Amino acid sequence: MEKLIRVLVAKPGLDGHDRGAKVVARALRDAGFEVIYTGLRQTPEQIAETALQEDVNVVALSLLSGAHNHLFPRVVELIKGKGMTDVLFIGGGVIPDTDIPGLKAAGIAEVFTPGTTTTSIVDFIKANVK
Amino acid sequence: MNIAEELLAGSRLALSRAITAVENEYDTAVEIMQKLYPHTGKGHVIGITGPPGAGKSTLTDKLAKEYRRQGKTVGIIAVDPTSPFSGGAILGDRIRMNELTMDEGVFIRSMGTRGSLGGLSRKTAEAVKILDAFGKDIIFIETVGVGQSEVDIVKAADTTLVVLVPGLGDDIQAIKAGILEIGDIFAINKADHDGVERLHIEIEQMLDLNQSKVAWRPPVKRTVASLTEGVTELIDAIGEHISFLDESGTLTARRTVRARNELLAMLNEQIGRYVLTNIKSSGKLDRMIASVEKRENDPYSVVSDILKGLLR
């Protein structure tokens, strides 16, 4: 069996909306990925532990509440701290353009804001997964 | 250190990577399993099966918490269906087990069925061995939400728990072959719903007719997993089944059958792969298929010729 890309779709922090995350999860499923969805209101520690147990290749973080500058880098740091140095991180949600360079510097490979097509997320993962 | 050594030394990342290696059939997988196999056979494997929506994940969550209270370590393999069209999957059972994530004594791994039809993934048994070698006392296998014939769990589990809910089907369902035959214990979950009395009576009547499991009469327990009701009674029933397995020699007998089945399945797979590689590399396969398809030859003779050629 060839390597199947495993993606963790995670919702960190206090944000009760996951329609978008579920739409993305479904699109990734239809692209042939194995998608693990954490559900709402996860701490960065829970997300990192789930990423470890599920040995995922990609962590897709979704956040609408505005706490992305704090939570996204924290998740990256915790997962790398577990020895998982080959994970591809992507982010999405309501994220101002001005915040994107900072998130990229913190290890988020790409940020997908409202209006992004699901195909562009799939293509980005296929092109960049390690 | 290699993955197997790191795993045996307690590395959770190595545990996780070992399961990936086996699932994806990496070249390292066989070596990992060779090193881990001597460390297996200690954990008790509990299969949890039943129809979609019966509450298997919630029940697994509550059972795991109770075992943790008793000081036991727990491994969980949660199987969800792989799409027959895209090969992708949504593995969503962890959502019901979120509180276990930060417990160091618990390790949860989701698996897609990846084309397997028996309610498990082809690699579930290997993942169980990996958790066993890591030292987990109790290993749960939660099957994909099964219909009637996804009964592979009996081959992998020491104790099979069939979770049912009131309100599905009539009484003819109870005497059909399939998942109702494989239960060592029955849990009627969502027992606060209508129809629980009728379902309970139907299961008991079905068990009254059982001739084959006379030494162990499967107990029928009622649970409301979402409210943690009936969970300790269920744990007691599992404990009684474990004692029965030990005292009656059934566990040894089951594990002998399992060792035999696994060995033969592995042999079968390797032989199949050897034969296929051989006829593919000789370039004969397409010609054989074409000749069968055009009725110039029949598949019975072709297979017989292939084997004669290889076994000469």
Interface residues (C-beta under 8 A of the other chain):
Chain A: M1 E2 K3 L4 A25 R26 L28 R29 D30 A31 G32 F33 E34 V35 I36 Y37 T38 G39 Q42 E45 Q46 E49 T50 L52 Q53 E54 D55 K82 G83 M84
Chain B: R12 L13 S16 R17 I19 T20 E23 N24 E25 T82 S83 F85 S86 G87 G88 A89 I90 L91 G92 R94 I95 N98 T101 M102 F107 I108 R109 S110 G112 R114
